[in-house]
C-alpha cells in the first residue's frame, strides 16, 4: 500500500510540474511529451531503488490493468458508429491493406530475429504471442491530430492491431478464441449497459466520474482475470457507451478529466516492469522500429499500382509513424497475461521512443514541407 501511494502521489505531482520548452531539440521534446520522464521514474523506483519489486508489482497488477484499459477506452471513445458508418467501404479496405502490410512485415522480422538470435528466443517467451504483440504494437498509429485522412488511417491501424490481439490471446488459452470472443462481447455489452443505465438514472448529474472509473476498472479487471485483453475489452465497452449514452460528450469529458493521472501512474509502473535480459534486446528493438517505418513508407510508395493507394501522397506512410500509448498498453497487457520478464515491453518502449524522436522530421517529409535552415523573418506588428 505504501508503494501504491508513492506511485499515485508521484504521478499526480509530476502532472503539475512545468517543463522547459527546448526549442532546438524537437526530438527530445517529442520524447518528453511521450512520457519518457515517467518511465525513467519507474526505472528508478523499480530496478534502481527496488521500491517497486516483484511482489509489489504483482500487487499493483490491477493498477496496470486499469492503465491498459484506460488507453483502450480512449481509443474506443473514437469508435462512434454514427461517424464510422460514413466511412466508405473502399476506405476500410485500403486501411486494412496498409495495416496488414505493416503487421506482416514487422511480425516476420520479429520471427526471424527470434529464430536467428537464441537470447531473444529466451527473452520473448512464449514465442508466437510475443511476436504477434510486437507486430500489433508496431501496427498501431497515434496520428489523432492532423488531417482527416491521417486520423482515419490511425483509426484503421489501431483497430486492426486490436483485432489481432483479441484473436491471438484467446487462442493461447485452452478454451480457444470462441470463448474469448464471446466473453468480450457479453462483458462489454453488460458493462456498457450498466453505465448507460446509471447515466439515464441520474440525468441531472453533470459528472459521472466515479461510475465511469468503476466501470473501466471492472472491465479491465475482468479482462485480466479471464485472460482477455483489457485494451480490447475497455475499447469495445467505451465504444458502446459513446453510442448508447444520452450524452456522448460526457464520456469524452470524463476521459480527459481522469486520463492524465491514470496514464502517468501507468507509465511509472511500466517503467518499473522494464527488464534487459540480454544486450541483443535494444538492437533488435531499434531494428524492428526501422523495419516498421520502412514498411509504412514502402507500402504506400510502391503500392501505387493499386488505384486507391495512387490517390495518397508518395510519403503518406510516414505521417503515422509513432505508435503512441496504445502500443505500450498492448505490450504491458502481454506481460500481465503471460508473466513476461519485461522484455517485450522494453522492446516496444524503445521503438516508441525512437519513433517519437523521428516523428517530427518524418511527418514534415510526409507533408512535403522542407525543414527550415534559417529562422523565419519577424512579422511586422500591427496595432
ZAKOL-250473 format. One line per field, with one value per residue (C-alpha): residue number from 0; x, y, z. Coordinates in nm, 3 decimals, decimal comma. Layout:
<rs>
resi: (NUM / ...)
px: (X / ...)
py: (Y / ...)
pz: (Z / ...)
</rs>
This chain:
<rs>
resi: (0 / 1 / 2 / 3 / 4 / 5 / 6 / 7 / 8 / 9 / 10 / 11 / 12 / 13 / 14 / 15 / 16 / 17 / 18 / 19 / 20 / 21 / 22 / 23 / 24 / 25 / 26 / 27 / 28 / 29 / 30 / 31 / 32 / 33 / 34 / 35 / 36 / 37 / 38 / 39 / 40 / 41 / 42 / 43 / 44 / 45 / 46 / 47 / 48 / 49 / 50 / 51 / 52 / 53 / 54 / 55 / 56 / 57 / 58 / 59 / 60 / 61 / 62 / 63 / 64 / 65 / 66 / 67 / 68 / 69 / 70 / 71 / 72 / 73 / 74 / 75 / 76 / 77 / 78 / 79 / 80 / 81 / 82 / 83 / 84 / 85 / 86 / 87 / 88 / 89 / 90 / 91 / 92 / 93 / 94 / 95 / 96 / 97 / 98 / 99 / 100 / 101 / 102 / 103 / 104 / 105 / 106 / 107 / 108 / 109 / 110 / 111 / 112 / 113 / 114 / 115 / 116 / 117 / 118 / 119 / 120 / 121 / 122 / 123 / 124 / 125 / 126 / 127 / 128 / 129 / 130 / 131 / 132 / 133 / 134 / 135 / 136 / 137 / 138 / 139 / 140 / 141 / 142 / 143 / 144 / 145 / 146 / 147 / 148 / 149 / 150 / 151 / 152 / 153 / 154 / 155 / 156 / 157 / 158 / 159 / 160 / 161 / 162 / 163 / 164 / 165 / 166 / 167 / 168 / 169 / 170 / 171 / 172 / 173 / 174 / 175 / 176 / 177 / 178 / 179 / 180 / 181 / 182 / 183 / 184 / 185 / 186 / 187 / 188 / 189 / 190 / 191 / 192 / 193 / 194 / 195 / 196 / 197 / 198 / 199 / 200 / 201 / 202 / 203 / 204 / 205 / 206 / 207 / 208 / 209 / 210 / 211 / 212 / 213 / 214 / 215 / 216 / 217 / 218 / 219 / 220 / 221 / 222 / 223 / 224 / 225 / 226 / 227 / 228 / 229 / 230 / 231 / 232 / 233 / 234 / 235 / 236 / 237 / 238 / 239 / 240 / 241 / 242 / 243 / 244 / 245 / 246 / 247 / 248 / 249 / 250 / 251 / 252 / 253 / 254 / 255 / 256 / 257 / 258 / 259 / 260 / 261 / 262 / 263 / 264 / 265 / 266 / 267 / 268 / 269 / 270 / 271 / 272 / 273 / 274 / 275 / 276 / 277 / 278 / 279 / 280 / 281 / 282 / 283 / 284 / 285 / 286 / 287 / 288 / 289 / 290 / 291 / 292 / 293 / 294 / 295 / 296 / 297 / 298 / 299 / 300 / 301 / 302 / 303 / 304 / 305 / 306 / 307 / 308 / 309 / 310 / 311 / 312 / 313 / 314 / 315 / 316 / 317 / 318 / 319 / 320 / 321 / 322 / 323 / 324 / 325 / 326 / 327 / 328 / 329 / 330 / 331 / 332 / 333 / 334 / 335 / 336 / 337 / 338 / 339 / 340 / 341 / 342 / 343 / 344 / 345 / 346 / 347 / 348 / 349 / 350 / 351 / 352 / 353 / 354 / 355 / 356 / 357 / 358 / 359 / 360 / 361 / 362 / 363 / 364 / 365 / 366 / 367 / 368 / 369 / 370 / 371 / 372 / 373 / 374 / 375 / 376 / 377 / 378 / 379 / 380 / 381 / 382)
px: (0,000 / 0,291 / 0,437 / 0,098 / 0,054 / 0,403 / 0,326 / -0,007 / 0,135 / 0,435 / 0,211 / -0,029 / 0,254 / 0,452 / 0,147 / 0,152 / 0,517 / 0,610 / 0,892 / 1,108 / 1,047 / 1,358 / 1,335 / 1,648 / 1,581 / 1,245 / 1,312 / 1,385 / 1,066 / 0,871 / 1,014 / 0,940 / 0,583 / 0,553 / 0,618 / 0,988 / 1,040 / 0,769 / 0,926 / 1,262 / 1,097 / 0,959 / 1,306 / 1,442 / 1,170 / 1,186 / 1,522 / 1,707 / 1,583 / 1,383 / 1,085 / 0,864 / 0,997 / 0,842 / 0,581 / 0,481 / 0,438 / 0,224 / 0,013 / -0,013 / -0,141 / -0,493 / -0,340 / -0,151 / -0,469 / -0,654 / -0,388 / -0,413 / -0,791 / -0,787 / -0,575 / -0,816 / -1,110 / -0,956 / -0,938 / -1,286 / -1,433 / -1,345 / -1,540 / -1,876 / -2,091 / -2,269 / -1,935 / -1,794 / -2,089 / -1,997 / -1,663 / -1,694 / -1,614 / -1,330 / -1,156 / -1,195 / -1,034 / -0,745 / -0,683 / -0,692 / -0,449 / -0,195 / -0,223 / -0,192 / 0,127 / 0,294 / 0,171 / 0,302 / 0,642 / 0,708 / 0,589 / 0,809 / 1,109 / 1,045 / 1,006 / 1,336 / 1,511 / 1,374 / 1,489 / 1,837 / 1,930 / 1,890 / 1,899 / 1,594 / 1,407 / 1,466 / 1,364 / 1,049 / 0,884 / 0,629 / 0,729 / 0,409 / 0,207 / 0,517 / 0,570 / 0,204 / 0,220 / 0,531 / 0,368 / 0,042 / 0,224 / 0,412 / 0,089 / -0,075 / -0,065 / -0,108 / -0,186 / -0,503 / -0,411 / -0,384 / -0,577 / -0,882 / -0,701 / -0,425 / -0,675 / -0,874 / -0,561 / -0,459 / -0,805 / -0,778 / -0,428 / -0,523 / -0,845 / -0,652 / -0,397 / -0,673 / -0,847 / -0,518 / -0,461 / -0,824 / -0,789 / -0,437 / -0,463 / -0,767 / -0,603 / -0,320 / -0,566 / -0,721 / -1,077 / -0,980 / -1,091 / -1,466 / -1,478 / -1,263 / -1,473 / -1,798 / -1,674 / -1,551 / -1,882 / -2,103 / -1,887 / -1,855 / -2,228 / -2,319 / -2,079 / -2,184 / -2,549 / -2,466 / -2,309 / -2,591 / -2,845 / -2,657 / -2,642 / -3,018 / -3,093 / -2,908 / -2,983 / -2,922 / -2,565 / -2,304 / -2,033 / -2,029 / -1,660 / -1,672 / -1,919 / -1,715 / -1,392 / -1,561 / -1,690 / -1,348 / -1,179 / -1,430 / -1,380 / -1,001 / -1,004 / -1,240 / -1,020 / -0,713 / -0,882 / -1,040 / -0,723 / -0,859 / -0,706 / -0,806 / -0,731 / -0,982 / -1,248 / -1,240 / -1,226 / -1,541 / -1,715 / -1,642 / -1,749 / -2,087 / -2,107 / -2,049 / -2,308 / -2,590 / -2,523 / -2,772 / -2,478 / -2,178 / -1,969 / -1,978 / -1,773 / -1,505 / -1,502 / -1,455 / -1,167 / -1,000 / -1,057 / -0,920 / -0,681 / -0,357 / -0,320 / -0,404 / -0,173 / 0,115 / 0,078 / 0,063 / 0,386 / 0,563 / 0,457 / 0,556 / 0,900 / 0,936 / 0,844 / 1,123 / 1,399 / 1,703 / 1,769 / 2,006 / 2,203 / 2,056 / 1,722 / 1,796 / 1,945 / 1,651 / 1,401 / 1,564 / 1,579 / 1,209 / 1,132 / 1,328 / 1,155 / 0,819 / 0,895 / 1,024 / 0,714 / 0,488 / 0,669 / 0,712 / 0,352 / 0,234 / 0,536 / 0,550 / 0,184 / 0,069 / -0,019 / -0,341 / -0,577 / -0,687 / -0,322 / -0,243 / -0,460 / -0,235 / 0,076 / 0,401 / 0,531 / 0,195 / 0,312 / 0,545 / 0,261 / 0,166 / 0,500 / 0,456 / 0,273 / 0,189 / 0,028 / -0,169 / 0,146 / 0,280 / -0,056 / -0,060 / 0,293 / 0,204 / -0,102 / 0,123 / 0,326 / 0,009 / -0,122 / 0,198 / 0,410 / 0,669 / 1,004 / 0,953 / 1,149 / 0,856 / 0,763 / 1,126 / 1,141 / 0,815 / 0,909 / 1,247 / 1,070 / 0,813 / 1,082 / 1,275 / 0,958 / 0,873 / 1,224 / 1,198 / 0,830 / 0,867 / 1,104 / 0,919 / 0,582 / 0,732 / 0,854 / 0,508 / 0,351 / 0,615 / 0,734 / 1,112 / 1,289 / 1,385 / 1,760 / 1,731 / 1,493 / 1,182 / 1,192 / 0,999 / 0,650 / 0,553 / 0,331 / 0,001 / -0,151)
py: (0,000 / 0,235 / 0,169 / 0,222 / 0,552 / 0,658 / 0,583 / 0,768 / 1,074 / 1,087 / 1,055 / 1,327 / 1,556 / 1,526 / 1,623 / 1,966 / 2,033 / 2,258 / 2,156 / 2,398 / 2,416 / 2,310 / 2,491 / 2,342 / 1,979 / 1,892 / 1,516 / 1,545 / 1,747 / 1,472 / 1,203 / 1,412 / 1,462 / 1,087 / 1,029 / 0,940 / 1,112 / 0,895 / 0,581 / 0,687 / 0,747 / 0,394 / 0,261 / 0,446 / 0,313 / -0,040 / -0,183 / 0,111 / 0,152 / -0,173 / 0,014 / -0,147 / -0,502 / -0,819 / -0,881 / -0,515 / -0,509 / -0,822 / -0,648 / -0,348 / -0,563 / -0,408 / -0,063 / -0,184 / -0,337 / -0,010 / 0,185 / -0,057 / -0,039 / 0,339 / 0,364 / 0,124 / 0,332 / 0,645 / 0,460 / 0,316 / 0,662 / 0,740 / 0,441 / 0,612 / 0,414 / 0,730 / 0,851 / 0,519 / 0,443 / 0,749 / 0,592 / 0,428 / 0,056 / 0,140 / 0,333 / 0,039 / -0,192 / 0,046 / 0,096 / -0,279 / -0,348 / -0,091 / -0,209 / -0,576 / -0,498 / -0,337 / -0,616 / -0,891 / -0,731 / -0,646 / -0,985 / -1,162 / -0,954 / -1,038 / -1,407 / -1,410 / -1,238 / -1,495 / -1,781 / -1,643 / -1,493 / -1,752 / -1,497 / -1,327 / -1,657 / -1,692 / -1,331 / -1,325 / -1,636 / -1,767 / -1,700 / -1,672 / -1,440 / -1,226 / -1,192 / -1,105 / -0,848 / -0,687 / -0,678 / -0,537 / -0,268 / -0,174 / -0,155 / 0,093 / 0,461 / 0,765 / 1,020 / 1,150 / 1,512 / 1,634 / 1,599 / 1,378 / 1,118 / 1,082 / 1,047 / 0,788 / 0,588 / 0,589 / 0,459 / 0,173 / 0,077 / 0,067 / -0,125 / -0,384 / -0,429 / -0,461 / -0,732 / -0,921 / -0,915 / -1,007 / -1,319 / -1,421 / -1,403 / -1,636 / -1,884 / -1,936 / -2,044 / -2,391 / -2,289 / -2,109 / -1,798 / -1,866 / -1,840 / -1,527 / -1,350 / -1,446 / -1,326 / -1,000 / -0,927 / -1,018 / -0,841 / -0,522 / -0,514 / -0,570 / -0,307 / -0,052 / -0,116 / -0,060 / 0,278 / 0,386 / 0,289 / 0,497 / 0,790 / 0,771 / 0,717 / 1,036 / 1,271 / 1,579 / 1,479 / 1,683 / 1,427 / 1,051 / 1,028 / 0,765 / 0,550 / 0,571 / 0,490 / 0,195 / 0,056 / 0,083 / -0,070 / -0,355 / -0,412 / -0,411 / -0,634 / -0,882 / -0,890 / -0,957 / -1,229 / -1,401 / -1,397 / -1,141 / -0,815 / -0,525 / -0,291 / -0,457 / -0,509 / -0,147 / -0,015 / -0,205 / -0,110 / 0,260 / 0,247 / 0,111 / 0,377 / 0,655 / 0,514 / 0,448 / 0,714 / 1,005 / 1,247 / 1,109 / 1,417 / 1,335 / 1,020 / 1,222 / 1,476 / 1,202 / 1,052 / 1,391 / 1,451 / 1,124 / 1,034 / 1,224 / 1,098 / 0,737 / 0,733 / 0,882 / 0,615 / 0,352 / 0,478 / 0,470 / 0,108 / 0,026 / 0,173 / -0,048 / -0,352 / -0,295 / -0,553 / -0,611 / -0,988 / -0,969 / -0,693 / -0,809 / -0,665 / -0,298 / -0,353 / -0,582 / -0,320 / -0,045 / -0,273 / -0,353 / 0,019 / 0,088 / -0,205 / -0,066 / 0,280 / 0,128 / -0,089 / 0,213 / 0,415 / 0,141 / 0,016 / 0,349 / 0,442 / 0,113 / 0,019 / 0,287 / 0,030 / -0,015 / 0,274 / 0,356 / 0,389 / 0,604 / 0,879 / 0,906 / 1,128 / 0,934 / 0,974 / 0,937 / 0,627 / 0,843 / 1,055 / 0,799 / 0,656 / 0,693 / 0,404 / 0,615 / 0,494 / 0,209 / 0,022 / 0,043 / -0,073 / -0,382 / -0,475 / -0,429 / -0,647 / -0,922 / -0,901 / -0,933 / -1,232 / -1,433 / -1,323 / -1,185 / -1,069 / -0,725 / -0,795 / -0,736 / -0,414 / -0,297 / -0,363 / -0,180 / 0,121 / 0,154 / 0,151 / 0,406 / 0,649 / 0,612 / 0,671 / 0,977 / 1,115 / 1,070 / 1,154 / 1,528 / 1,516 / 1,221 / 1,395 / 1,704 / 1,483 / 1,326 / 1,670 / 1,782 / 2,064 / 2,126 / 2,176 / 2,545 / 2,604 / 2,959 / 3,132 / 3,286 / 3,667 / 3,850 / 3,959 / 4,322 / 4,412 / 4,577 / 4,800)
pz: (0,000 / 0,071 / -0,273 / -0,436 / -0,251 / -0,359 / -0,724 / -0,716 / -0,538 / -0,771 / -1,077 / -0,968 / -0,856 / -1,179 / -1,385 / -1,216 / -1,290 / -1,578 / -1,808 / -2,008 / -2,379 / -2,569 / -2,898 / -3,050 / -2,960 / -3,115 / -3,092 / -2,720 / -2,675 / -2,850 / -2,623 / -2,315 / -2,433 / -2,488 / -2,117 / -2,103 / -1,762 / -1,604 / -1,748 / -1,606 / -1,269 / -1,283 / -1,366 / -1,063 / -0,831 / -0,977 / -1,084 / -0,929 / -0,570 / -0,554 / -0,412 / -0,674 / -0,654 / -0,793 / -0,519 / -0,517 / -0,895 / -0,877 / -0,615 / -0,847 / -1,135 / -1,106 / -1,148 / -1,456 / -1,596 / -1,531 / -1,724 / -2,016 / -2,008 / -1,991 / -2,305 / -2,473 / -2,353 / -2,507 / -2,838 / -2,807 / -2,748 / -3,111 / -3,242 / -3,265 / -3,507 / -3,619 / -3,755 / -3,870 / -4,096 / -4,302 / -4,392 / -4,738 / -4,770 / -5,008 / -4,730 / -4,491 / -4,746 / -4,806 / -4,434 / -4,366 / -4,652 / -4,531 / -4,170 / -4,270 / -4,464 / -4,162 / -3,934 / -4,162 / -4,230 / -3,864 / -3,742 / -3,998 / -3,889 / -3,522 / -3,606 / -3,797 / -3,508 / -3,264 / -3,485 / -3,555 / -3,214 / -2,935 / -2,647 / -2,799 / -2,809 / -2,437 / -2,369 / -2,584 / -2,443 / -2,538 / -2,896 / -3,102 / -2,869 / -2,821 / -3,197 / -3,251 / -2,969 / -3,120 / -3,465 / -3,327 / -3,128 / -3,445 / -3,646 / -3,413 / -3,508 / -3,288 / -3,558 / -3,392 / -3,468 / -3,823 / -4,148 / -4,169 / -4,380 / -4,119 / -3,834 / -4,028 / -4,108 / -3,742 / -3,653 / -3,905 / -3,788 / -3,421 / -3,491 / -3,694 / -3,413 / -3,153 / -3,357 / -3,395 / -3,019 / -2,947 / -3,162 / -3,061 / -2,681 / -2,652 / -2,894 / -2,647 / -2,376 / -2,357 / -2,445 / -2,766 / -2,944 / -2,939 / -2,562 / -2,566 / -2,828 / -2,654 / -2,315 / -2,466 / -2,635 / -2,339 / -2,082 / -2,285 / -2,358 / -1,993 / -1,859 / -2,119 / -2,034 / -1,666 / -1,736 / -1,969 / -1,701 / -1,445 / -1,687 / -1,751 / -1,382 / -1,290 / -1,581 / -1,368 / -1,278 / -1,459 / -1,388 / -1,360 / -1,284 / -1,009 / -1,201 / -1,522 / -1,338 / -1,167 / -1,499 / -1,666 / -1,361 / -1,364 / -1,737 / -1,716 / -1,408 / -1,572 / -1,881 / -1,669 / -1,466 / -1,768 / -1,980 / -2,224 / -2,340 / -2,110 / -2,400 / -2,634 / -2,367 / -2,247 / -2,603 / -2,700 / -2,375 / -2,423 / -2,788 / -2,678 / -2,406 / -2,659 / -2,897 / -2,649 / -2,388 / -2,387 / -2,366 / -2,558 / -2,489 / -2,118 / -2,182 / -2,364 / -2,081 / -1,822 / -2,020 / -2,038 / -1,667 / -1,529 / -1,808 / -1,726 / -1,367 / -1,454 / -1,755 / -1,557 / -1,288 / -1,563 / -1,721 / -1,384 / -1,330 / -1,691 / -1,628 / -1,320 / -1,531 / -1,783 / -1,791 / -2,011 / -2,000 / -2,298 / -2,470 / -2,801 / -2,700 / -2,771 / -3,123 / -3,203 / -3,083 / -3,288 / -3,592 / -3,558 / -3,533 / -3,853 / -4,027 / -3,919 / -4,057 / -4,380 / -4,416 / -4,364 / -4,627 / -4,886 / -4,856 / -4,998 / -5,211 / -5,403 / -5,372 / -5,611 / -5,877 / -5,678 / -5,768 / -5,410 / -5,300 / -5,602 / -5,457 / -5,150 / -5,135 / -5,203 / -4,846 / -4,672 / -4,485 / -4,276 / -4,137 / -3,869 / -3,757 / -3,379 / -3,206 / -2,902 / -2,581 / -2,736 / -2,835 / -2,480 / -2,345 / -2,566 / -2,459 / -2,092 / -2,147 / -2,279 / -1,958 / -1,750 / -1,942 / -1,966 / -1,671 / -1,911 / -1,775 / -1,930 / -2,247 / -2,483 / -2,305 / -2,320 / -2,694 / -2,759 / -2,544 / -2,717 / -3,054 / -2,935 / -2,817 / -3,144 / -3,346 / -3,138 / -3,190 / -3,568 / -3,591 / -3,646 / -3,948 / -4,099 / -4,069 / -4,234 / -4,518 / -4,547 / -4,578 / -4,824 / -4,601 / -4,608 / -4,278 / -4,247 / -4,237 / -4,107 / -3,870 / -4,020 / -4,050 / -3,779 / -3,873 / -3,860 / -3,571 / -3,649 / -3,383)
</rs>
